[in-house]
C-alpha cells in the first residue's frame, strides 16, 4: 500500500489546475438539451396549474402582515387516537400510492393513470397529494377505528367510519378544529417535513402525546401545531379517554415555555373530564414561532419588517 509521500507525489504530477480550469470554463453554458428548455421570463416562478408534481403550497394564503391573536382550541375532535412509537412514515408515508386512496382518487381525477402514480416521495412538491397521504400508511392503526389498518377514522358525533382525509375535510366544513392523541415517542424516525406539514393542512391544531421525538416536536411547532405532553404517569387510558369526546384547551393566549394548560374532554353524555398537560414549547423563540402560526410565517414577517 503506498505511503502518504508516494500519494502526494502522484497527485502533484497528475492532478493539475489546468484540468479543473478546462472542465469548469464553460460550466454555465449548459448542454444543448438544457439550453433548449423553455424558460419563463420574470422574477417569480410561474406555477403550472396542470402539474401534478409541483403546485403552489397554501402556507402563506390569507396571511396578514401582523400575526393574529392565538385562537383558542374549543370543542375540537380527535382525528386519530394512536399508540406508542408512531413514526414519521406512519404520519407521512413515502411509498406507493394506492389507487383507491384519497391521493389515488385525486390523481385519477387529474387524468393520471395508476401506472404513472409514482410515490408520495416523488410527489412531495404537490400538497394536494401529500395532505391526502397524511396518516395513510397501510400499517397505521387508529384506535378510533378498531380492526382497521391504514388511514381510517370515525367522524363524530355520528361515528361514521371514513378515511382520515375525508373526515378532516368534513370537520373543516363544520368549522371544527382537530387534535391527535398519541402514546410514547410520537414522531420517531426520520425528520420528515411533511409529517408536520400534512397534519397542518388537515386542520390539526395540537398533538397530545406521552412523549415526542425531539426533531418532530420542533417540526410541529415550526408548522404552528401545538405539542402537548401528558403529565408523568398519565395517558389516554389512565384518564379514561376514548377519543370520542370533544376537547377544549384553555390558556393559549398567555402561553409560555413549559407552561401547564388545562384540557376539558366532554363526552356524549355531557360528562366533563379535566386534566393538565405540559406545553412542549421549550424556548421563548418557539413561543414566537407558535404565535406567528409557524416558522415560515415568522421568517416572512421578519423579512418584511427588514424591508421597511
N, C-alpha and C positions, 0 to 999 in steps of 0.2 A: 504494500500500500504506500503511495507516495507521501513524503512528509510535506510539511507546510511550505518549506523553501522551494521544493520542486513545483508545487502547485502555483505558487506566486510567480515563478519564472515562466511557466507556460502561459499563464494569464497575461503577463506583461508582454509576451511575444505575439500572442494571437488575438487577444481581446483589445481592439483598437477603437479609439474615439471616433475615427473616421467611419467605422461601421455604423455607429449609432447616428451620426450626422446624416449619413446617406439614407438610412432607414426612415428617420423621422423628418427628413427635409420636406416631404410632400404629404405628411400625415393629415393635414387639414384639407387637402384637396379632395379626398374621398375617392371611392371607386366609381366606375361608370354607373353601376346599378344604384348606388347611393345618390349620386347627383341627378338621376332621372326621376327620383321620387318627387311628387308634387308637395310643395311646402306652402301652407297658407301664410299670407302676409299679416303683419300686425304684432303687437306686443303680447296679446292674450291668446291662450290656447283655444283653438276652435273645436268645441265638442261636437262629435258626430252622433246625432240622435239615433242613428241606425245601428250604432255599435253595440254589441252585447258583451264586449270585453272591457271597455272603458267608458264610464259615464261620470258626469259631474256629480260629486257627492253632495248631500244636503246639509253638511255640518255647519255651514255659515248662513243658511237661509233664515230670513226674518231676524237677523242679528242686529241688535241695537248698538249704538256707539258706547253707551254705558251699560254695565251689567244690570239686569233687572233684579229686584229683591228675590231672595231664595224662596221658592214656593213650598208651602207645607205639603207633606205627603199624607193625604187624607183618603180614607176608605179605599186603600189600594188592594189589589188582588194578587194572589201568588200565581205566577205564570209557571213556575217549576219548583217542585219540592224534591231536593236531591240529597244523596247520601255523601259519604266520605270520598276524598280523592277524585273529585270531578276535575278532569284535565281540561286544558285549553282546547284540545282536539275534540273532547265531548261538546264543548261550547261552540267551537267554530271549526268543523272538520275541513280538511284539505283534500279529501279523497274524491271519489267519483260521485256524480250527481244522478240520483235515481230518477227514472222517467216519471214516476207517479208522485214525486215530492213537489212541494211548492216551488222550488227552484226549477225543477224539470218542467213543470206546467208553464212557468213564466217563459222559459227558453222556447218551448214549443209554440207558445202564443206569439213569440217574436220571429217565428219561422225557422228556428234552429232544429235540425234533425237530431234525434237522440244519439246517433253515431258521432255527432260533432259537439256533444255537450262538453267534452273535456272534463276538467275537475274544478272543484271550488278554488283550489290554489291557483289555477291558471286564470280564473275569472275574478280574482280578488280586487281588480280595478272597477268592478261593477257592483255597486252597493245593492242593487235590486236582487242580484243573485246571492250575495253574501248575507243579507238580512234574512232571506228565505232559508238559508242554510244554517242559521244560528240555532243551536241545540238540535240539529238534525242528524247528529251522529247515530248510526244504526244500533250502537250499543248503549246509548243513553237510557237510563231508567228513571223516569219521572214518577215519583211515588204518588202523585195526584192521579195517575192513570195506571193502577196496578195491573200486572200481567202484560204490559206492553213494553216494547223497546223502540227507540227512535224518538223523533220529535213530536211526541203525542202528549196532550194535556187535557184537562177539562175546564170548560168555561163556567164561571159562577156568576149568579146564583143558580142557573138552570142545571148545571152539572153535565152539560153536553160534551161528549168527547170529540176532539178535533185536533188538528195539528197546532203546534205551538205558534207558528207564524199566523195562521188564520185566527186563532184565539186572540193573539196580540192585536191584530187589526180590528177585531170586533170590540175589544176593550178600548182601543183608540177611538173608534166611532162613538163609543159610550162615554168618552172622556174619563176613563178610569185609569189611574196610574198603576204601575206594576212593580212587584218586587220578586226576588228569588230568595228562597231559603235553602241552605245547604249545611253540610256537616264539616268535617275537618279537611284542611288542605284544599280549599276551593281554589281552582285556577292553577293547579300544579302542572308541570310540563313546560313546553317551550313558551316564550313570551310572545304569543301570537296576538297581533294588534286587533284583529277582527273579533277576538274573544271579548273585547271591551266595546268595539265599535258596533258590532251586531246587536248586543243587548241594548245599547243606547238607542238604536234605530227601532227596536221593538217597543220602546217606551218604558224600559225598566229604569226605575229611579233609585233603587237601593238593593243591595245584596246583604242578607243577614246570614252569617256563617259562624261555625265554631272556630275556624281559623282560616287564614288566607295565605296563599303562596305570595312571597314578598313582591315579585315584579308584577304579578297580576293585580294585586291590591293597588299598586301605583298606577297601573294602566286603567283600572276602573275609575279612579279619581281623575285621571287625565281626560276621560270622556264625560266627566260630570256625574258619574254614578257613585252613590254613597256606600262605602263598605262599612258595615256594622257587624260587631262581633258579640256573640252571646257571652254573658259573664261566665267566669270559670266554673265548671261543673254543671252548666246548664246547656240544654239543647232543645230542639223542637219536641222530642219525645218527653223529656223531663218536665217541660212546661205544659204538656197536654195539648199541643198544637197539631192540627190536622192539615193545615194549608188551605182549608175551605173557608176560613174566616176572612173578614175584611180587616185591613191593618191601617192604623193611623200612627204616625211617628211625630212626636212633639219636639220642639226646641231647635228646629233647623235655623231659625232666624238669628240665634246667638251662638252658633256652633263654634267650637274651639277645639284645638288638638286634644285628642284623648278624652274628650268630654263624654259624659254619660247622658243618654237620651231615654225617654220613656216611650214604650210602644204599647198600644192598645190593640188587642185582637178581639173582634166581635164575631161570634158565631151566628148561625141562622136563627137561634132562639133568642138572640139579644144578649146572651151572657158575655161579659167582658173579662178578658184576662189581661192583666198588666204585667209587663216585665221590663227590665232595664238592659240596655245594650251599650257596648263601648264603641265610641266613634273611632274608626281606624283612619281618621285624618291625623297624621302623626306630626306634622310640622306647620308653622304659620304660612309658609308658601303654599302648602296643599290646601289650606283654607281659602286662599285667594283663587287657586285653580277651581275649586268647587264653587265658589261664589260667582265665578265668571261662566260657569257651565262647562268647564273643562279647559285643558291647557291650550287647545287650538284657538279658542276664542280669546283666551287670556293673552296669548302671544300676538294675535292680530290686533287686539285693542292697544297693547303696548306699542306696537309698530305705528298705529295711527296717531297715538299721542306724541310719538317721537317726530312725526312729520309736521306737527303744528308749530 
